[in-house]
Amino acid sequence: MLKWCKDLRIGEGVKRADKIRRKLNHGKIVPGVYLITFSENPRNLLEIIPALTMIQQSAADICPEIIGLAGDKDEAVDMVVEIIQEVYDATGDFRIEEYWKNR
């Protein structure tokens, strides 16, 4: 099962986020939606993952905590920029996961 942040960011292009989450949790196809996650790679701050990859059980099993849902790739990029800017403005650094979990 996917790990979802309790304070999930949902983009304006996402309609019926609860239904999308339910489908993703059950391994169903959800085209056009992108997930924003913490990065497992220390060189990256966040990851943008097409929701379609979550139909592969192996991808869903290793997916980091999801902090955002976007309706398309452009919205996902904008959301990542907003999150990074928010963290930097609040803390002066880029420790996104630490900030996110302690706010």
Phi and psi restraints in degrees (range 20) as a CNS / XPLOR table:
assign (resid 1 and name C) (resid 2 and name N)
       (resid 2 and name CA) (resid 2 and name C) 1.0 -73.3 20.0 2
assign (resid 2 and name N) (resid 2 and name CA)
       (resid 2 and name C) (resid 3 and name N) 1.0 151.3 20.0 2
assign (resid 2 and name C) (resid 3 and name N)
       (resid 3 and name CA) (resid 3 and name C) 1.0 -100.0 20.0 2
assign (resid 3 and name N) (resid 3 and name CA)
       (resid 3 and name C) (resid 4 and name N) 1.0 123.2 20.0 2
assign (resid 3 and name C) (resid 4 and name N)
       (resid 4 and name CA) (resid 4 and name C) 1.0 -113.5 20.0 2
assign (resid 4 and name N) (resid 4 and name CA)
       (resid 4 and name C) (resid 5 and name N) 1.0 135.7 20.0 2
assign (resid 4 and name C) (resid 5 and name N)
       (resid 5 and name CA) (resid 5 and name C) 1.0 -69.3 20.0 2
assign (resid 5 and name N) (resid 5 and name CA)
       (resid 5 and name C) (resid 6 and name N) 1.0 140.6 20.0 2
assign (resid 5 and name C) (resid 6 and name N)
       (resid 6 and name CA) (resid 6 and name C) 1.0 -69.0 20.0 2
assign (resid 6 and name N) (resid 6 and name CA)
       (resid 6 and name C) (resid 7 and name N) 1.0 -25.0 20.0 2
assign (resid 6 and name C) (resid 7 and name N)
       (resid 7 and name CA) (resid 7 and name C) 1.0 -104.1 20.0 2
assign (resid 7 and name N) (resid 7 and name CA)
       (resid 7 and name C) (resid 8 and name N) 1.0 57.1 20.0 2
assign (resid 7 and name C) (resid 8 and name N)
       (resid 8 and name CA) (resid 8 and name C) 1.0 -65.3 20.0 2
assign (resid 8 and name N) (resid 8 and name CA)
       (resid 8 and name C) (resid 9 and name N) 1.0 130.6 20.0 2
assign (resid 8 and name C) (resid 9 and name N)
       (resid 9 and name CA) (resid 9 and name C) 1.0 -84.8 20.0 2
assign (resid 9 and name N) (resid 9 and name CA)
       (resid 9 and name C) (resid 10 and name N) 1.0 131.6 20.0 2
assign (resid 9 and name C) (resid 10 and name N)
       (resid 10 and name CA) (resid 10 and name C) 1.0 -122.1 20.0 2
assign (resid 10 and name N) (resid 10 and name CA)
       (resid 10 and name C) (resid 11 and name N) 1.0 122.6 20.0 2
assign (resid 10 and name C) (resid 11 and name N)
       (resid 11 and name CA) (resid 11 and name C) 1.0 -70.8 20.0 2
assign (resid 11 and name N) (resid 11 and name CA)
       (resid 11 and name C) (resid 12 and name N) 1.0 159.0 20.0 2
assign (resid 11 and name C) (resid 12 and name N)
       (resid 12 and name CA) (resid 12 and name C) 1.0 -63.1 20.0 2
assign (resid 12 and name N) (resid 12 and name CA)
       (resid 12 and name C) (resid 13 and name N) 1.0 -27.6 20.0 2
assign (resid 12 and name C) (resid 13 and name N)
       (resid 13 and name CA) (resid 13 and name C) 1.0 -79.6 20.0 2
assign (resid 13 and name N) (resid 13 and name CA)
       (resid 13 and name C) (resid 14 and name N) 1.0 -2.7 20.0 2
assign (resid 13 and name C) (resid 14 and name N)
       (resid 14 and name CA) (resid 14 and name C) 1.0 -93.6 20.0 2
assign (resid 14 and name N) (resid 14 and name CA)
       (resid 14 and name C) (resid 15 and name N) 1.0 119.5 20.0 2
assign (resid 14 and name C) (resid 15 and name N)
       (resid 15 and name CA) (resid 15 and name C) 1.0 -105.7 20.0 2
assign (resid 15 and name N) (resid 15 and name CA)
       (resid 15 and name C) (resid 16 and name N) 1.0 133.8 20.0 2
assign (resid 15 and name C) (resid 16 and name N)
       (resid 16 and name CA) (resid 16 and name C) 1.0 58.8 20.0 2
assign (resid 16 and name N) (resid 16 and name CA)
       (resid 16 and name C) (resid 17 and name N) 1.0 60.5 20.0 2
assign (resid 16 and name C) (resid 17 and name N)
       (resid 17 and name CA) (resid 17 and name C) 1.0 -57.4 20.0 2
assign (resid 17 and name N) (resid 17 and name CA)
       (resid 17 and name C) (resid 18 and name N) 1.0 -37.5 20.0 2
assign (resid 17 and name C) (resid 18 and name N)
       (resid 18 and name CA) (resid 18 and name C) 1.0 -61.6 20.0 2
assign (resid 18 and name N) (resid 18 and name CA)
       (resid 18 and name C) (resid 19 and name N) 1.0 -41.0 20.0 2
assign (resid 18 and name C) (resid 19 and name N)
       (resid 19 and name CA) (resid 19 and name C) 1.0 -66.1 20.0 2
assign (resid 19 and name N) (resid 19 and name CA)
       (resid 19 and name C) (resid 20 and name N) 1.0 -40.9 20.0 2
assign (resid 19 and name C) (resid 20 and name N)
       (resid 20 and name CA) (resid 20 and name C) 1.0 -62.8 20.0 2
assign (resid 20 and name N) (resid 20 and name CA)
       (resid 20 and name C) (resid 21 and name N) 1.0 -45.6 20.0 2
assign (resid 20 and name C) (resid 21 and name N)
       (resid 21 and name CA) (resid 21 and name C) 1.0 -60.0 20.0 2
assign (resid 21 and name N) (resid 21 and name CA)
       (resid 21 and name C) (resid 22 and name N) 1.0 -43.6 20.0 2
assign (resid 21 and name C) (resid 22 and name N)
       (resid 22 and name CA) (resid 22 and name C) 1.0 -61.4 20.0 2
assign (resid 22 and name N) (resid 22 and name CA)
       (resid 22 and name C) (resid 23 and name N) 1.0 -45.8 20.0 2
assign (resid 22 and name C) (resid 23 and name N)
       (resid 23 and name CA) (resid 23 and name C) 1.0 -61.5 20.0 2
assign (resid 23 and name N) (resid 23 and name CA)
       (resid 23 and name C) (resid 24 and name N) 1.0 -45.3 20.0 2
assign (resid 23 and name C) (resid 24 and name N)
       (resid 24 and name CA) (resid 24 and name C) 1.0 -62.7 20.0 2
assign (resid 24 and name N) (resid 24 and name CA)
       (resid 24 and name C) (resid 25 and name N) 1.0 -41.0 20.0 2
assign (resid 24 and name C) (resid 25 and name N)
       (resid 25 and name CA) (resid 25 and name C) 1.0 -63.5 20.0 2
assign (resid 25 and name N) (resid 25 and name CA)
       (resid 25 and name C) (resid 26 and name N) 1.0 -24.6 20.0 2
assign (resid 25 and name C) (resid 26 and name N)
       (resid 26 and name CA) (resid 26 and name C) 1.0 -100.9 20.0 2
assign (resid 26 and name N) (resid 26 and name CA)
       (resid 26 and name C) (resid 27 and name N) 1.0 11.3 20.0 2
assign (resid 26 and name C) (resid 27 and name N)
       (resid 27 and name CA) (resid 27 and name C) 1.0 73.6 20.0 2
assign (resid 27 and name N) (resid 27 and name CA)
       (resid 27 and name C) (resid 28 and name N) 1.0 22.3 20.0 2
assign (resid 27 and name C) (resid 28 and name N)
       (resid 28 and name CA) (resid 28 and name C) 1.0 -86.4 20.0 2
assign (resid 28 and name N) (resid 28 and name CA)
       (resid 28 and name C) (resid 29 and name N) 1.0 159.1 20.0 2
assign (resid 28 and name C) (resid 29 and name N)
       (resid 29 and name CA) (resid 29 and name C) 1.0 -76.8 20.0 2
assign (resid 29 and name N) (resid 29 and name CA)
       (resid 29 and name C) (resid 30 and name N) 1.0 129.9 20.0 2
assign (resid 29 and name C) (resid 30 and name N)
       (resid 30 and name CA) (resid 30 and name C) 1.0 -132.3 20.0 2
assign (resid 30 and name N) (resid 30 and name CA)
       (resid 30 and name C) (resid 31 and name N) 1.0 90.3 20.0 2
assign (resid 30 and name C) (resid 31 and name N)
       (resid 31 and name CA) (resid 31 and name C) 1.0 -73.3 20.0 2
assign (resid 31 and name N) (resid 31 and name CA)
       (resid 31 and name C) (resid 32 and name N) 1.0 149.5 20.0 2
assign (resid 31 and name C) (resid 32 and name N)
       (resid 32 and name CA) (resid 32 and name C) 1.0 80.5 20.0 2
assign (resid 32 and name N) (resid 32 and name CA)
       (resid 32 and name C) (resid 33 and name N) 1.0 -1.4 20.0 2
assign (resid 32 and name C) (resid 33 and name N)
       (resid 33 and name CA) (resid 33 and name C) 1.0 -103.1 20.0 2
assign (resid 33 and name N) (resid 33 and name CA)
       (resid 33 and name C) (resid 34 and name N) 1.0 143.2 20.0 2
assign (resid 33 and name C) (resid 34 and name N)
       (resid 34 and name CA) (resid 34 and name C) 1.0 -122.6 20.0 2
assign (resid 34 and name N) (resid 34 and name CA)
       (resid 34 and name C) (resid 35 and name N) 1.0 143.9 20.0 2
assign (resid 34 and name C) (resid 35 and name N)
       (resid 35 and name CA) (resid 35 and name C) 1.0 -105.4 20.0 2
assign (resid 35 and name N) (resid 35 and name CA)
       (resid 35 and name C) (resid 36 and name N) 1.0 139.4 20.0 2
assign (resid 35 and name C) (resid 36 and name N)
       (resid 36 and name CA) (resid 36 and name C) 1.0 -105.4 20.0 2
assign (resid 36 and name N) (resid 36 and name CA)
       (resid 36 and name C) (resid 37 and name N) 1.0 125.4 20.0 2
assign (resid 36 and name C) (resid 37 and name N)
       (resid 37 and name CA) (resid 37 and name C) 1.0 -131.2 20.0 2
assign (resid 37 and name N) (resid 37 and name CA)
       (resid 37 and name C) (resid 38 and name N) 1.0 162.4 20.0 2
assign (resid 37 and name C) (resid 38 and name N)
       (resid 38 and name CA) (resid 38 and name C) 1.0 -65.4 20.0 2
assign (resid 38 and name N) (resid 38 and name CA)
       (resid 38 and name C) (resid 39 and name N) 1.0 155.3 20.0 2
assign (resid 38 and name C) (resid 39 and name N)
       (resid 39 and name CA) (resid 39 and name C) 1.0 -96.5 20.0 2
assign (resid 39 and name N) (resid 39 and name CA)
       (resid 39 and name C) (resid 40 and name N) 1.0 138.8 20.0 2
assign (resid 39 and name C) (resid 40 and name N)
       (resid 40 and name CA) (resid 40 and name C) 1.0 -81.6 20.0 2
assign (resid 40 and name N) (resid 40 and name CA)
       (resid 40 and name C) (resid 41 and name N) 1.0 -19.2 20.0 2
assign (resid 40 and name C) (resid 41 and name N)
       (resid 41 and name CA) (resid 41 and name C) 1.0 -87.5 20.0 2
assign (resid 41 and name N) (resid 41 and name CA)
       (resid 41 and name C) (resid 42 and name N) 1.0 120.5 20.0 2
assign (resid 41 and name C) (resid 42 and name N)
       (resid 42 and name CA) (resid 42 and name C) 1.0 -63.7 20.0 2
assign (resid 42 and name N) (resid 42 and name CA)
       (resid 42 and name C) (resid 43 and name N) 1.0 -14.8 20.0 2
assign (resid 42 and name C) (resid 43 and name N)
       (resid 43 and name CA) (resid 43 and name C) 1.0 -83.2 20.0 2
assign (resid 43 and name N) (resid 43 and name CA)
       (resid 43 and name C) (resid 44 and name N) 1.0 -13.3 20.0 2
assign (resid 43 and name C) (resid 44 and name N)
       (resid 44 and name CA) (resid 44 and name C) 1.0 -110.2 20.0 2
assign (resid 44 and name N) (resid 44 and name CA)
       (resid 44 and name C) (resid 45 and name N) 1.0 149.7 20.0 2
assign (resid 44 and name C) (resid 45 and name N)
       (resid 45 and name CA) (resid 45 and name C) 1.0 -87.2 20.0 2
assign (resid 45 and name N) (resid 45 and name CA)
       (resid 45 and name C) (resid 46 and name N) 1.0 -49.9 20.0 2
assign (resid 45 and name C) (resid 46 and name N)
       (resid 46 and name CA) (resid 46 and name C) 1.0 -139.2 20.0 2
assign (resid 46 and name N) (resid 46 and name CA)
       (resid 46 and name C) (resid 47 and name N) 1.0 166.5 20.0 2
assign (resid 46 and name C) (resid 47 and name N)
       (resid 47 and name CA) (resid 47 and name C) 1.0 -123.3 20.0 2
assign (resid 47 and name N) (resid 47 and name CA)
       (resid 47 and name C) (resid 48 and name N) 1.0 145.7 20.0 2
assign (resid 47 and name C) (resid 48 and name N)
       (resid 48 and name CA) (resid 48 and name C) 1.0 -112.1 20.0 2
assign (resid 48 and name N) (resid 48 and name CA)
       (resid 48 and name C) (resid 49 and name N) 1.0 119.1 20.0 2
assign (resid 48 and name C) (resid 49 and name N)
       (resid 49 and name CA) (resid 49 and name C) 1.0 -123.6 20.0 2
assign (resid 49 and name N) (resid 49 and name CA)
       (resid 49 and name C) (resid 50 and name N) 1.0 126.9 20.0 2
assign (resid 49 and name C) (resid 50 and name N)
       (resid 50 and name CA) (resid 50 and name C) 1.0 -63.0 20.0 2
assign (resid 50 and name N) (resid 50 and name CA)
       (resid 50 and name C) (resid 51 and name N) 1.0 133.2 20.0 2
assign (resid 50 and name C) (resid 51 and name N)
       (resid 51 and name CA) (resid 51 and name C) 1.0 -60.4 20.0 2
assign (resid 51 and name N) (resid 51 and name CA)
       (resid 51 and name C) (resid 52 and name N) 1.0 -25.5 20.0 2
assign (resid 51 and name C) (resid 52 and name N)
       (resid 52 and name CA) (resid 52 and name C) 1.0 -58.3 20.0 2
assign (resid 52 and name N) (resid 52 and name CA)
       (resid 52 and name C) (resid 53 and name N) 1.0 -28.6 20.0 2
assign (resid 52 and name C) (resid 53 and name N)
       (resid 53 and name CA) (resid 53 and name C) 1.0 -68.7 20.0 2
assign (resid 53 and name N) (resid 53 and name CA)
       (resid 53 and name C) (resid 54 and name N) 1.0 -16.7 20.0 2
assign (resid 53 and name C) (resid 54 and name N)
       (resid 54 and name CA) (resid 54 and name C) 1.0 -77.4 20.0 2
assign (resid 54 and name N) (resid 54 and name CA)
       (resid 54 and name C) (resid 55 and name N) 1.0 -5.8 20.0 2
assign (resid 54 and name C) (resid 55 and name N)
       (resid 55 and name CA) (resid 55 and name C) 1.0 -73.7 20.0 2
assign (resid 55 and name N) (resid 55 and name CA)
       (resid 55 and name C) (resid 56 and name N) 1.0 -18.3 20.0 2
assign (resid 55 and name C) (resid 56 and name N)
       (resid 56 and name CA) (resid 56 and name C) 1.0 -82.4 20.0 2
assign (resid 56 and name N) (resid 56 and name CA)
       (resid 56 and name C) (resid 57 and name N) 1.0 116.7 20.0 2
assign (resid 56 and name C) (resid 57 and name N)
       (resid 57 and name CA) (resid 57 and name C) 1.0 -57.2 20.0 2
assign (resid 57 and name N) (resid 57 and name CA)
       (resid 57 and name C) (resid 58 and name N) 1.0 -37.3 20.0 2
assign (resid 57 and name C) (resid 58 and name N)
       (resid 58 and name CA) (resid 58 and name C) 1.0 -64.3 20.0 2
assign (resid 58 and name N) (resid 58 and name CA)
       (resid 58 and name C) (resid 59 and name N) 1.0 -36.5 20.0 2
assign (resid 58 and name C) (resid 59 and name N)
       (resid 59 and name CA) (resid 59 and name C) 1.0 -69.9 20.0 2
assign (resid 59 and name N) (resid 59 and name CA)
       (resid 59 and name C) (resid 60 and name N) 1.0 -41.7 20.0 2
assign (resid 59 and name C) (resid 60 and name N)
       (resid 60 and name CA) (resid 60 and name C) 1.0 -64.5 20.0 2
assign (resid 60 and name N) (resid 60 and name CA)
       (resid 60 and name C) (resid 61 and name N) 1.0 -36.1 20.0 2
assign (resid 60 and name C) (resid 61 and name N)
       (resid 61 and name CA) (resid 61 and name C) 1.0 -65.5 20.0 2
assign (resid 61 and name N) (resid 61 and name CA)
       (resid 61 and name C) (resid 62 and name N) 1.0 -33.2 20.0 2
assign (resid 61 and name C) (resid 62 and name N)
       (resid 62 and name CA) (resid 62 and name C) 1.0 -102.9 20.0 2
assign (resid 62 and name N) (resid 62 and name CA)
       (resid 62 and name C) (resid 63 and name N) 1.0 3.9 20.0 2
assign (resid 62 and name C) (resid 63 and name N)
       (resid 63 and name CA) (resid 63 and name C) 1.0 -65.4 20.0 2
assign (resid 63 and name N) (resid 63 and name CA)
       (resid 63 and name C) (resid 64 and name N) 1.0 127.3 20.0 2
assign (resid 63 and name C) (resid 64 and name N)
       (resid 64 and name CA) (resid 64 and name C) 1.0 -66.1 20.0 2
assign (resid 64 and name N) (resid 64 and name CA)
       (resid 64 and name C) (resid 65 and name N) 1.0 173.2 20.0 2
assign (resid 64 and name C) (resid 65 and name N)
       (resid 65 and name CA) (resid 65 and name C) 1.0 -56.8 20.0 2
assign (resid 65 and name N) (resid 65 and name CA)
       (resid 65 and name C) (resid 66 and name N) 1.0 133.6 20.0 2
assign (resid 65 and name C) (resid 66 and name N)
       (resid 66 and name CA) (resid 66 and name C) 1.0 -90.2 20.0 2
assign (resid 66 and name N) (resid 66 and name CA)
       (resid 66 and name C) (resid 67 and name N) 1.0 125.3 20.0 2
assign (resid 66 and name C) (resid 67 and name N)
       (resid 67 and name CA) (resid 67 and name C) 1.0 -112.7 20.0 2
assign (resid 67 and name N) (resid 67 and name CA)
       (resid 67 and name C) (resid 68 and name N) 1.0 -7.5 20.0 2
assign (resid 67 and name C) (resid 68 and name N)
       (resid 68 and name CA) (resid 68 and name C) 1.0 -154.9 20.0 2
assign (resid 68 and name N) (resid 68 and name CA)
       (resid 68 and name C) (resid 69 and name N) 1.0 150.4 20.0 2
assign (resid 68 and name C) (resid 69 and name N)
       (resid 69 and name CA) (resid 69 and name C) 1.0 -123.4 20.0 2
assign (resid 69 and name N) (resid 69 and name CA)
       (resid 69 and name C) (resid 70 and name N) 1.0 129.4 20.0 2
assign (resid 69 and name C) (resid 70 and name N)
       (resid 70 and name CA) (resid 70 and name C) 1.0 -125.0 20.0 2
assign (resid 70 and name N) (resid 70 and name CA)
       (resid 70 and name C) (resid 71 and name N) 1.0 148.9 20.0 2
assign (resid 70 and name C) (resid 71 and name N)
       (resid 71 and name CA) (resid 71 and name C) 1.0 -78.8 20.0 2
assign (resid 71 and name N) (resid 71 and name CA)
       (resid 71 and name C) (resid 72 and name N) 1.0 -18.5 20.0 2
assign (resid 71 and name C) (resid 72 and name N)
       (resid 72 and name CA) (resid 72 and name C) 1.0 -160.4 20.0 2
assign (resid 72 and name N) (resid 72 and name CA)
       (resid 72 and name C) (resid 73 and name N) 1.0 175.5 20.0 2
assign (resid 72 and name C) (resid 73 and name N)
       (resid 73 and name CA) (resid 73 and name C) 1.0 -63.3 20.0 2
assign (resid 73 and name N) (resid 73 and name CA)
       (resid 73 and name C) (resid 74 and name N) 1.0 -42.6 20.0 2
assign (resid 73 and name C) (resid 74 and name N)
       (resid 74 and name CA) (resid 74 and name C) 1.0 -61.6 20.0 2
assign (resid 74 and name N) (resid 74 and name CA)
       (resid 74 and name C) (resid 75 and name N) 1.0 -42.8 20.0 2
assign (resid 74 and name C) (resid 75 and name N)
       (resid 75 and name CA) (resid 75 and name C) 1.0 -64.3 20.0 2
assign (resid 75 and name N) (resid 75 and name CA)
       (resid 75 and name C) (resid 76 and name N) 1.0 -36.7 20.0 2
assign (resid 75 and name C) (resid 76 and name N)
       (resid 76 and name CA) (resid 76 and name C) 1.0 -63.2 20.0 2
assign (resid 76 and name N) (resid 76 and name CA)
       (resid 76 and name C) (resid 77 and name N) 1.0 -44.1 20.0 2
assign (resid 76 and name C) (resid 77 and name N)
       (resid 77 and name CA) (resid 77 and name C) 1.0 -62.6 20.0 2
assign (resid 77 and name N) (resid 77 and name CA)
       (resid 77 and name C) (resid 78 and name N) 1.0 -45.0 20.0 2
assign (resid 77 and name C) (resid 78 and name N)
       (resid 78 and name CA) (resid 78 and name C) 1.0 -60.2 20.0 2
assign (resid 78 and name N) (resid 78 and name CA)
       (resid 78 and name C) (resid 79 and name N) 1.0 -40.7 20.0 2
assign (resid 78 and name C) (resid 79 and name N)
       (resid 79 and name CA) (resid 79 and name C) 1.0 -65.3 20.0 2
assign (resid 79 and name N) (resid 79 and name CA)
       (resid 79 and name C) (resid 80 and name N) 1.0 -41.3 20.0 2
assign (resid 79 and name C) (resid 80 and name N)
       (resid 80 and name CA) (resid 80 and name C) 1.0 -61.8 20.0 2
assign (resid 80 and name N) (resid 80 and name CA)
       (resid 80 and name C) (resid 81 and name N) 1.0 -44.5 20.0 2
assign (resid 80 and name C) (resid 81 and name N)
       (resid 81 and name CA) (resid 81 and name C) 1.0 -59.8 20.0 2
assign (resid 81 and name N) (resid 81 and name CA)
       (resid 81 and name C) (resid 82 and name N) 1.0 -44.9 20.0 2
assign (resid 81 and name C) (resid 82 and name N)
       (resid 82 and name CA) (resid 82 and name C) 1.0 -61.4 20.0 2
assign (resid 82 and name N) (resid 82 and name CA)
       (resid 82 and name C) (resid 83 and name N) 1.0 -43.8 20.0 2
assign (resid 82 and name C) (resid 83 and name N)
       (resid 83 and name CA) (resid 83 and name C) 1.0 -64.2 20.0 2
assign (resid 83 and name N) (resid 83 and name CA)
       (resid 83 and name C) (resid 84 and name N) 1.0 -46.9 20.0 2
assign (resid 83 and name C) (resid 84 and name N)
       (resid 84 and name CA) (resid 84 and name C) 1.0 -62.3 20.0 2
assign (resid 84 and name N) (resid 84 and name CA)
       (resid 84 and name C) (resid 85 and name N) 1.0 -42.7 20.0 2
assign (resid 84 and name C) (resid 85 and name N)
       (resid 85 and name CA) (resid 85 and name C) 1.0 -63.6 20.0 2
assign (resid 85 and name N) (resid 85 and name CA)
       (resid 85 and name C) (resid 86 and name N) 1.0 -42.4 20.0 2
assign (resid 85 and name C) (resid 86 and name N)
       (resid 86 and name CA) (resid 86 and name C) 1.0 -59.2 20.0 2
assign (resid 86 and name N) (resid 86 and name CA)
       (resid 86 and name C) (resid 87 and name N) 1.0 -46.3 20.0 2
assign (resid 86 and name C) (resid 87 and name N)
       (resid 87 and name CA) (resid 87 and name C) 1.0 -64.7 20.0 2
assign (resid 87 and name N) (resid 87 and name CA)
       (resid 87 and name C) (resid 88 and name N) 1.0 -44.7 20.0 2
assign (resid 87 and name C) (resid 88 and name N)
       (resid 88 and name CA) (resid 88 and name C) 1.0 -64.3 20.0 2
assign (resid 88 and name N) (resid 88 and name CA)
       (resid 88 and name C) (resid 89 and name N) 1.0 -43.4 20.0 2
assign (resid 88 and name C) (resid 89 and name N)
       (resid 89 and name CA) (resid 89 and name C) 1.0 -62.3 20.0 2
assign (resid 89 and name N) (resid 89 and name CA)
       (resid 89 and name C) (resid 90 and name N) 1.0 -36.9 20.0 2
assign (resid 89 and name C) (resid 90 and name N)
       (resid 90 and name CA) (resid 90 and name C) 1.0 -80.3 20.0 2
assign (resid 90 and name N) (resid 90 and name CA)
       (resid 90 and name C) (resid 91 and name N) 1.0 -31.6 20.0 2
assign (resid 90 and name C) (resid 91 and name N)
       (resid 91 and name CA) (resid 91 and name C) 1.0 -121.8 20.0 2
assign (resid 91 and name N) (resid 91 and name CA)
       (resid 91 and name C) (resid 92 and name N) 1.0 -20.2 20.0 2
assign (resid 91 and name C) (resid 92 and name N)
       (resid 92 and name CA) (resid 92 and name C) 1.0 80.7 20.0 2
assign (resid 92 and name N) (resid 92 and name CA)
       (resid 92 and name C) (resid 93 and name N) 1.0 5.7 20.0 2
assign (resid 92 and name C) (resid 93 and name N)
       (resid 93 and name CA) (resid 93 and name C) 1.0 -141.5 20.0 2
assign (resid 93 and name N) (resid 93 and name CA)
       (resid 93 and name C) (resid 94 and name N) 1.0 -170.6 20.0 2
assign (resid 93 and name C) (resid 94 and name N)
       (resid 94 and name CA) (resid 94 and name C) 1.0 -118.9 20.0 2
assign (resid 94 and name N) (resid 94 and name CA)
       (resid 94 and name C) (resid 95 and name N) 1.0 30.9 20.0 2
assign (resid 94 and name C) (resid 95 and name N)
       (resid 95 and name CA) (resid 95 and name C) 1.0 -83.2 20.0 2
assign (resid 95 and name N) (resid 95 and name CA)
       (resid 95 and name C) (resid 96 and name N) 1.0 76.5 20.0 2
assign (resid 95 and name C) (resid 96 and name N)
       (resid 96 and name CA) (resid 96 and name C) 1.0 -65.6 20.0 2
assign (resid 96 and name N) (resid 96 and name CA)
       (resid 96 and name C) (resid 97 and name N) 1.0 -48.6 20.0 2
assign (resid 96 and name C) (resid 97 and name N)
       (resid 97 and name CA) (resid 97 and name C) 1.0 -63.3 20.0 2
assign (resid 97 and name N) (resid 97 and name CA)
       (resid 97 and name C) (resid 98 and name N) 1.0 -42.4 20.0 2
assign (resid 97 and name C) (resid 98 and name N)
       (resid 98 and name CA) (resid 98 and name C) 1.0 -61.4 20.0 2
assign (resid 98 and name N) (resid 98 and name CA)
       (resid 98 and name C) (resid 99 and name N) 1.0 -47.2 20.0 2
assign (resid 98 and name C) (resid 99 and name N)
       (resid 99 and name CA) (resid 99 and name C) 1.0 -61.4 20.0 2
assign (resid 99 and name N) (resid 99 and name CA)
       (resid 99 and name C) (resid 100 and name N) 1.0 -46.0 20.0 2
assign (resid 99 and name C) (resid 100 and name N)
       (resid 100 and name CA) (resid 100 and name C) 1.0 -61.8 20.0 2
assign (resid 100 and name N) (resid 100 and name CA)
       (resid 100 and name C) (resid 101 and name N) 1.0 -40.1 20.0 2
assign (resid 100 and name C) (resid 101 and name N)
       (resid 101 and name CA) (resid 101 and name C) 1.0 -81.0 20.0 2
assign (resid 101 and name N) (resid 101 and name CA)
       (resid 101 and name C) (resid 102 and name N) 1.0 -16.3 20.0 2
assign (resid 101 and name C) (resid 102 and name N)
       (resid 102 and name CA) (resid 102 and name C) 1.0 -108.5 20.0 2
assign (resid 102 and name N) (resid 102 and name CA)
       (resid 102 and name C) (resid 103 and name N) 1.0 7.7 20.0 2
